[in-house]
Amino acid sequence: MLSSKVDILAFAAHPDDVELAASGTIMKHIAQGKTVAIVDLTQGEMGSRGTIHTRYEEAEAASEILGLQHRVNLKMEDGFFEINEENKRKIVEQIRRFQPDIVLANAMSDRHPDHGRGGKLVSEACFLSGLVKVETELDGLKQEAYRPKAVYHYIQDYYIKPDFVVDVTDFIDRKMASIQAYKTQFFNPDSEEPETPISSRGFLDFVEARMREFGRPIGAKYAEGFTVERFIGVEDLFDLK
């Protein structure tokens, strides 16, 4: 398949990164008629809880809740993938395949080193994807150069002051359901898996509190925050909250 055009392409170092940080924004835009795909860089195989098999099952369940057009896993090495030519090309192939107007990517700095590395890797690949002399093929077909209009980085564990926020109040219940689709990873009182920093009830409370914090300045109950790589232009000051 040479092209499967979507409006938004979200990249994640691990399955569940997008659900935690940007799923409300994704569902809001799907409700407006936009199409969205997710590309997971790794299978999350280094996680202390669950297995590769359960992560795929959970990602599929979360994708159904979100209403995604496509979901792809590039099977880079969890915890050890590098910013190198091989991995950049893998991402360029997906950018040229999906031809998104907007790319969402991991935070540029975060507690998990994969997040910052993944955010930088995707950012560099978005630039390279627009160069005609960077040649790629997918399914045996040569791909044309393509560069997204914008790259936005969602905010994860560490607090980063957002450049803009998106009101996701109407989608809070479905967002939390998409997170809890990863039942091996997050709070489950019946689980016998080892405890991790994200498996407690308190972590889900933190996710909700972060959204409340981002929503308050715009008069929204819940919002998700993003940072930008360049100035944002607007046509009408009255569109800003």
VOTINU-232799 format. One record per atom (N, C-alpha, C, CB): residue in three letters; x, y, z. Coordinates in steps of 0.001 Angstrom, whole numbers, plus 500000, padded with zeros to 6 digits. Each point is the difference from the previous one (the first is absolute). Glycine has a CB too. Layout:
% residues N
ALAXYZ...
% end
This chain:
% residues 241
MET500850498814500000MET499150501186500000MET500887501239500000MET498151498765501227LEU501714502090497767LEU500857501176499894LEU499508501128500898LEU500561499348497655SER498125500854502420SER499462501116500764SER498695499596500673SER501087501626498421SER498750498778502831SER498759499802500746SER499740501297500750SER500346497459500236LYS499428503595499050LYS499939501363500516LYS499150500131501260LYS500314500782497682VAL500275499843503354VAL499252500365501203VAL500267501468500311VAL500126497622500902ASP499033502944499935ASP500176501397500391ASP501051500159501092ASP497628500420499379ILE502367498659501578ILE500928500052501134ILE500690498651500130ILE498568501723501193LEU502747498313498948LEU500786498790500243LEU500716500177501332LEU500308499548497500ALA499368499595503466ALA500593500088501334ALA501037498898500177ALA497872501003500920PHE503320499386499503PHE501068499046500270PHE500152499827501511PHE501186500640497849ALA499178498134502547ALA500184499709501417ALA501188499078500189ALA497545500294500412ALA503314500016500541ALA501113499105500290ALA499486498641500451ALA501429501966500619HIS497452498042500124HIS499420498750500506HIS498489500005499779HIS501839499802501730PRO497569499039498045PRO498542499931500041PRO499539500506501370PRO499949498028498361ASP499109502837501656ASP499361500675501146ASP500485501435500199ASP499769497774501069ASP501347502645498305ASP500460501389500140ASP498952500977499479ASP502377499231499773VAL497098500501499042VAL499006500899499412VAL498730500007500833VAL500954499584497723GLU498620499233502721GLU498771499939500794GLU500115500865501247GLU499569497688499144LEU501585502263501524LEU500188500747501234LEU500017501506499774LEU501261498067500893ALA499342502373498010ALA500293501425499859ALA499171500735498951ALA502253499431500722ALA497208499863498287ALA499360500718498886ALA498742499341499470ALA502224500803499412SER497251498192501280SER498845499279499450SER498737500844499962SER501004497911500846GLY498841503002500118GLY498827500882499953GLY500018500877498770GLY499914499992502478THR501257500555497209THR500159500832498804THR499705499194498738THR501718501393501196ILE498765497379498763ILE499760499147498839ILE498512499723499827ILE502257498960500308MET497074500644500763MET498569499696499895MET499187501237499641MET500300498172501668LYS500102502988498829LYS499290501234499678LYS500074500272498504LYS500507500915502288HIS500653498887497117HIS500149500264498571HIS499328498930499152HIS502140501165500485ILE497857497597499974ILE499264498954499284ILE498506500328500006ILE501751498275500633ALA497761502234500490ALA498583500391500083ALA499672501132499034ALA499975499293502397GLN501027501494497241GLN499818501086499035GLN500161499526498552GLN500830501590501735GLY499400497119498076GLY500127499449498661GLY501418499800499516GLY497888501067499545LYS503103499156501313LYS501394499814499613LYS500384498521500121LYS500547502357500754THR500474497250498507THR500507498632500077THR501341499995500719THR498796499384497868VAL501433499561502915VAL501189499933500851VAL500584498587499965VAL499073501824501495ALA502244498095498467ALA500723498737500145ALA501064500157501072ALA499572499402497582ILE500804499490503037ILE501071499984500990ILE501102499070499523ILE498368500492501868VAL502881499945498297VAL501165499158499742VAL500753499841501311VAL500169500771497571ASP499857498021502972ASP500777499696501202ASP501405499602499570ASP497923499262501276LEU503075501350499335LEU501373499691499618LEU500437498635500522LEU500504502442499994THR499113497224501235THR500401498727500606THR498768499207500419THR502159501031500798GLN498093497737499607GLN498918499144500478GLN499833500072501523GLN500421498490498054GLY500366502375502592GLY499922500114501452GLY500465498747500722GLY498130501570499687GLU502766497676499669GLU500380498690500522GLU500844500050501268GLU499899499205497688MET500659501965502641MET500809500105501209MET499176500376501229MET501919500640498566GLY496795499542501257GLY499140500345501126GLY500001498902501053GLY498578501358498467SER501325499031502802SER500049499032501101SER498751499132500078SER501440501591501236ARG497463498889498163ARG498728499297500079ARG499530499618498594ARG499407501253502121GLY499932497610497780GLY499446499582498725GLY501055499423499071GLY498261501736500264THR501300497948498520THR500869499410498984THR499771500720498674THR499965497749501180ILE500854501933497820ILE499767500559498668ILE498594499638499529ILE502469499848499461HIS497127498908500768HIS498684499542499556HIS498886500827500635HIS500925497691499702THR499168502505501631THR498935500773500655THR500039501455499576THR500081498445501946ARG501101502101497770ARG500067501396499570ARG499310500183498649ARG502154500285501268TYR498006498749497832TYR499302500095498714TYR498485499906500195TYR501998498985498846GLU497565500118502012GLU498565499890500272GLU499456501298500587GLU500267497533500370GLU500485503033500557GLU499566501233500658GLU499994501175499028GLU500911499139502163ALA500116500940496979ALA500048501076499006ALA498835499897499032ALA502489500069500200GLU497134498722499440GLU498846499818499109GLU498713500458500670GLU501161498073498906ALA498681501571502378ALA498804500426500729ALA499946501518500134ALA500014497832501252ALA501134502778499047ALA500053501461500117ALA499707500662498663ALA501665499788501858SER498839499631497053SER499786500566498664SER498526500024499649SER502246499180499300GLU497030499782501100GLU498558499960499741GLU499279501106500763GLU500143497524499622ILE500279502713501603ILE499386501080500791ILE500279501352499348ILE500254498634502113LEU500970501551497407LEU500381501275499398LEU499328500212498645LEU502183499861501199GLY497576499066498060GLY499444500121498662GLY501046500265498932GLY497941500821501045LEU503233498550499102LEU501108500254499085LEU499747499426498612LEU501532499997501951GLN499110500638497062GLN499966499503498632GLN501000498846499832GLN499311502295499170HIS501872497857501419HIS501058498993499909HIS500838500057501271HIS500053500167497463ARG500630498715502828ARG501028499986501040ARG501122499080499535ARG498295500450501848VAL502947500024498271VAL501170499290499499VAL501024499910501129VAL499580500803497615ASN501142498088502450ASN501102499885500958ASN501295499755499237ASN498443499100501789LEU502568501763498428LEU501262499912499270LEU500999499032500636LEU499621502333499265LYS500062497153501910LYS500804498969500661LYS501456500421500213LYS498503498305498976MET501707502972501329MET501327500414500455MET500237499421501393MET499899502142498617GLU501336497870501834GLU500348499349501261GLU499655500889501191GLU501835498757498831ASP497220500795501952ASP499547500757501164ASP501163500253500949ASP497703499000499779GLY502493502266500563GLY501070500364500919GLY501344500240499347GLY498804498712501663PHE501374500781497118PHE501318500052499384PHE500001500517498561PHE500606498128501469PHE498229502252498003PHE500016500513498626PHE500813501296499945PHE497735498945499534GLU502877501287499315GLU500902501132499852GLU499491500966498937GLU501915498553500711ILE498591502664499370ILE499737500982498951ILE501038499754498908ILE499027501740501644ASN500619497425497408ASN500938499655498939ASN499262499952498657ASN501429498689501641GLU499333501093497312GLU499414500028498657GLU498927498930499825GLU502160500885499122GLU498095497920501368GLU499030498913499829GLU498643500371500588GLU501877498342500065ASN498126502164501156ASN498737500333500659ASN499347501239499404ASN500880498970502077LYS499919501993497511LYS499429501168499327LYS499281499582498724LYS501816501450500954ARG498785497640498304ARG499377499546498750ARG498688499264500259ARG502273499826498972LYS497678499386502094LYS498760499314500352LYS498869501005500236LYS501339498124501014ILE498995502974499648ILE498990501016500286ILE499649500781498747ILE500840500170502344VAL500158500166496851VAL499740500694498737VAL499034499189499143VAL502285501064500088GLU497886497618499857GLU499097499144499229GLU498554500175500446GLU501857498360499689GLN497933501732501632GLN498633500136500504GLN499442501406499762GLN500515498263501728ILE500333502744498380ILE499555501365499709ILE499578500103498538ILE501542500925501778ARG499247498511497328ARG499671500048498570ARG498810499114499667ARG502393500464499499ARG497434498476501257ARG498829499138499790ARG498708500713500389ARG501434497989500418PHE498567502627500772PHE498768500578500534PHE499789501465499622PHE500208498409501865GLN500863502280497737GLN499917501391499536GLN499133500885500922GLN500303499147497657PRO500033500895503624PRO499183500778500938PRO500231501500499861PRO500065498072501566ASP498919502705498742ASP500180501444500123ASP500719500320501310ASP497915500414498622ILE501747498838502426ILE500557500238501332ILE500594498712500543ILE498326501834500420VAL502858498278500183VAL500631498892500714VAL500023500322501488VAL501417499414497979LEU498185499628502834LEU500135500087501449LEU501124499060500409LEU497530500582500323ALA503317499865500594ALA501155499199500405ALA500240500125501492ALA501013500301497736ASN499815498792502781ASN500337500007501425ASN500593501326500449ASN500376497556499860ALA499547502672501452ALA500646501157500611ALA501500499956499729ALA498222500088501793MET502378501079498043MET501423500069499682MET500890499708501211MET499443501658498232SER499980498334502968SER500740499644501212SER499008499382500968SER501714501868499670ASP498652496988500925ASP499063499354500912ASP500742498993500881ASP498121500309498333ARG501157499130502647ARG500599499049500930ARG500551498778499278ARG498429500790501763HIS500813498661497301HIS500469498848499241HIS500858500496498840HIS497945498643500643PRO503305500923499256PRO500877500515498934PRO499493499709498597PRO501881499707501552ASP497320499239498267ASP499438499720498682ASP499105501129499503ASP500112497576500532HIS499250503133500399HIS499058501046499588HIS500724501149499307HIS498495499378501906GLY502507501177498754GLY500743501099499389GLY500710499571498728GLY500295500986502252ARG500275497806497777ARG500683499498498809ARG499006499769498859ARG501745498928501464GLY497078500542498881GLY498981499787498978GLY499492501303499421GLY499355497913501149GLY500462503096499705GLY499541501299499513GLY500992500621499037GLY498763500321502123LYS502516499591498196LYS501042500558499130LYS500106499205498702LYS501253500808502023LEU498660497870498087LEU500078499143498824LEU498885500328499007LEU501042498199501404VAL497746501941499084VAL498867500320499124VAL500161501393499406VAL498508498512501367SER501936502441499441SER500182501367499505SER500990500034498843SER499490500887502287GLU501643498424497871GLU501002499988498939GLU499481499282498757GLU501805500052501736ALA497444498863498467ALA499459499254498868ALA498977500823499221ALA500386497878501262CYS498854502967499430CYS499024500857499311CYS500713500946499037CYS498448499862501987PHE502694500656498423PHE500770500869499101PHE500548499204498820PHE500607501479501942LEU500006497386498356LEU500609499189498942LEU498968499503498997LEU501769499312501609SER497014500457498865SER498945499493499123SER499686500956498862SER499060498778501937GLY501251502490498249GLY499736500993498967GLY501115500158498990GLY498622501146501637LEU502465498126498521LEU501147500120499085LEU499866498991498861LEU501474500790501899VAL498540499697496878VAL499776499120498849VAL501136498999499813VAL498697501828498920LYS502492498493501566LYS501132499089499817LYS500082498916501080LYS501205501874498903VAL497896498190502084VAL499877498899500956VAL499008499015499395VAL500521501488502039GLU499983497408497454GLU499165499046499272GLU499524498878500924GLU501249500535497881THR497457499169502037THR499424498900500776THR499022499238499128THR500275501284502154GLU499490497476498244GLU499000499157499354GLU499121499368501067GLU501550499541498053LEU497201500193501588LEU499100499276500891LEU499183499056499138LEU499894501920501684ASP500093496805498694ASP499317498965499215ASP500496499983498559ASP497988500239501469GLY503317500017498361GLY500602499931498681GLY499754501189499111GLY499772497628500213LEU499563503393500305LEU499687501197499208LEU500792501189500519LEU497691499120499519LYS502882501632499557LYS500754501192500373LYS499061501051500566LYS501709499510498225GLN498736501148502839GLN499187501024500650GLN500450501396499588GLN499619498455501934GLU499419502451498032GLU500295501392499694GLU500339500749501289GLU498465499918497985ALA502366501124501873ALA500326500843501155ALA498736500646500552ALA502296500439499063TYR497647499661502255TYR498822500616500629TYR500406500501501382TYR498394498480498718ARG501216502755501614ARG500295500547501323ARG498713500503500644ARG502334500638499261PRO497367498962501968PRO498802500497500692PRO500056501510500199PRO499784497794501157LYS499041502798499006LYS499929501445500222LYS500496500385501391LYS498074500106498416ALA501727499026502558ALA500372500345501379ALA500297498750500801ALA498588502056499879VAL502319498089501097VAL500304498950500968VAL499740500565501386VAL501740498925498473TYR497409500405502288TYR499691500408501359TYR500387498867500947TYR498106501499499200HIS502483498860501935HIS500437499011500980HIS499063499997501201HIS502383500284499246TYR497040498554501049TYR499105499908501151TYR500829499927501276TYR498234498839498605ILE501169501589502483ILE500689500088501289ILE499686498757500813ILE499899502528499962GLN501131496853500619GLN499834498716500661GLN500219500085501509GLN500730498909497895ASP500220500383502649ASP500164499933501453ASP500536501311500571ASP500401497544499799TYR500735502921499709TYR500557501258500497TYR499115501170499598TYR502313499037499873TYR497582501941501025TYR499262501204499654TYR500807500840499007TYR498864499979502262ILE500511500381496640ILE500550500927499018ILE498914501035499744ILE501531498229498919LYS498829503041501117LYS499007501027499745LYS499503499877498567LYS501077501527501695PRO497625498272498099PRO499499499810498638PRO499982501298499206PRO498625498110500831ASP501575501771497864ASP499825501143499099ASP498540500189499635ASP502294499629499096PHE496945499280500939PHE498545500095499836PHE499370498772500642PHE500226501341497841VAL498498498771502484VAL499272498869500574VAL498718499786499213VAL500972500449502294VAL498518498330497772VAL498769499617499308VAL498979499558501040VAL501283499305497916ASP497534501297502066ASP498916499634500901ASP499503498599499638ASP499336502441500290VAL500813496608500629VAL499569498623499732VAL498936499546501002VAL502271499500499045THR497037501454501555THR499036499694501055THR498965498974499559THR500337502290500888ASP499171497843497891ASP498942499100499525ASP500492498578499752ASP498905501968498977PHE502397497842501084PHE500563498687499660PHE500742499356501163PHE500194500775497658ILE499654499789503540ILE500769499524501141ILE499699498534500329ILE500017502337500883ASP498714497267499079ASP499664498618500357ASP500589499007499006ASP497894500817501065ARG502022499501497648ARG500561499105498988ARG501526500007500061ARG497997500403498533LYS502587500736501810LYS501462500034500152LYS500432499048501101LYS500059502386499209MET499290497696501934MET500383499131501112MET499751498537499651MET499478501844501622ALA499465497891497589ALA499749498627499567ALA501105499505499073ALA497538500396500226SER502968500491498907SER501077499603499086SER501282499702500772SER498974501401498183ILE501271499338502882ILE501171499740500843ILE499842498658500716ILE500358502486500316GLN498460497307500256GLN499781498778500770GLN499832498768499123GLN498958501391501752ALA500980498817496920ALA500059498844499097ALA501333499276500162ALA498470501166498364TYR502564499567502091TYR501302499389500291TYR499952499442501419TYR501224501598498419LYS497978497360501733LYS499675499507501346LYS501186499376500724LYS497707499616499189THR503330499952500068THR501179499483500697THR500898501120500498THR499891497961498588GLN499961503232500867GLN500936501084500286GLN499551500928501118GLN500671499870497650PHE498019500340502453PHE499493501008500926PHE499188499373501124PHE499965501646498133PHE499487499165502726PHE499392499542501244PHE498952498913499778PHE500422502252500944ASN499797496627499709ASN499066498875499977ASN500136499297501339ASN500147499717497452PRO498861500439503423PRO500137499435501351PRO500149498485500014PRO498659501897500818ASP500978497442498087ASP500100498537499941ASP501314499522499395ASP497533499915499807SER503308501005499766SER501239499621499335SER501024499442500990SER499561501755498274GLU501171497229501278GLU501087499449500793GLU501353500374499405GLU498516498109500697GLU501474502818498334GLU501237500477499371GLU500762500879500986GLU498931499907497701PRO502399500269502103PRO500787500873500889PRO499525501452499909PRO501977498464499739GLU498128502237501373GLU499618501419499999GLU501026500821499233GLU498836499713502212THR500675501300497096THR500865500928499252THR499542501423500283THR500424498278498174PRO500352502721501394PRO499584501392500241PRO498674500376499340PRO502396500558500169ILE497141498657498849ILE498749500366499319ILE498846499046500300ILE501382501001498208SER498830498036502685SER498957498995500223SER499081500322501168SER501550498342499061SER498694502751501639SER499186500326501174SER498784500835499612SER502057499913501429ARG496945500058499436ARG498831500865499826ARG500424501454499972ARG498549498312501150GLY502488502008499615GLY500485501370500068GLY500509500514498669GLY500574499591502351PHE499955499531496793PHE500479500455498704PHE498849500464499130PHE501926498430500170LEU496971500844499827LEU498836500437499222LEU499434501304500551LEU499478497608499450ASP500597502562501878ASP499592501272500594ASP500893501134499505ASP499151498785502032PHE502151500920497834PHE500945500993499489PHE499659500390498562PHE501779499068501514VAL497893499949497634VAL499632500288498608VAL498799500935499957VAL500889497757499274GLU498127501967501554GLU498805500852500045GLU500343501395500524GLU498569497961500358ALA502271502104500683ALA500362501292500572ALA500771500854499003ALA500054498950502260ARG500826500433496957ARG500751500731498980ARG499034500618498983ARG501980498443500306MET497004500816499293MET499024500530499048MET499181501136500615MET499886497747498904ARG499820502136502379ARG499294501094500678ARG500876501257500034ARG498724498325501407GLU502559501473498863GLU500939501126500049GLU500067500709498648GLU501336498806501767PHE498751500427497152PHE500084500586498670PHE498669500628499565PHE501760498314499429GLY497140501178501099GLY498699500534499608GLY499624501294500699GLY499328497694499564ARG501118502472501663ARG499549501135500814ARG500231501365499351ARG500465498601501975PRO500721501675497441PRO500206501342499438PRO499065500356498837PRO502351499768500700ILE497093499227498622ILE499093500304498876ILE498540499781500379ILE501811499354498404GLY497940500404502871GLY498634499817500449GLY499419498649499630GLY499726502423499811ALA501138496579499992ALA499556498646499674ALA500270499083501189ALA500445500388497533LYS498728498599502619LYS500208499075501109LYS501247499154499774LYS497529499945500407TYR502663499613498332TYR501144499160499671TYR500609500447498666TYR498973498061501272ALA502353501927498648ALA500679500325498743ALA501305499214499917ALA498967502319499973GLU501518497540498804GLU501306499391499750GLU500940501052499440GLU498942497743499585GLY502336502177500810GLY500961501030499620GLY501005499522498975GLY499717500970502235PHE500740499983496944PHE500952499706498935PHE501043501116499904PHE498224498708498746THR502952500935500763THR501010500998499663THR500193499998498488THR501157499718502251VAL499384501380497240VAL500130500173498557VAL501465500122499613VAL497754501114499915GLU502512498720498801GLU501358500161499484GLU500174501318499277GLU500175497542499796ARG498731503138499916ARG500058501312499342ARG498792500803500457ARG501236499059497972PHE498764502228501716PHE498863500840500357PHE498704499456499394PHE501535501987500142ILE497384498217500569ILE498675499649499486ILE499352501267499458ILE499755498073501653GLY499703501863497141GLY499299501145499415GLY498497499831500112GLY501900500353498422VAL497390500723501799VAL498538499953500073VAL499414501067499073VAL500092499144502395GLU498713500582497124GLU499295500952499137GLU499165500985500815GLU499939498268498195ASP499613501295502968ASP499014500771500741ASP500313499919501494ASP498253499569498212LEU502019501589502422LEU500302500007501421LEU498856499455500838LEU501478501938499608PHE497303498126499879PHE498840499560500761PHE499865498474500030PHE498879502140499389ASP501954497180499815ASP500016498537500063ASP500802499506501202ASP499780499911497505LEU501002500979503103LEU500844499623501124LEU499224500095501308LEU502024500791498748LYS498158498232502121LYS499317500020501296LYS500898500652501052LYS498708497910499384
% end
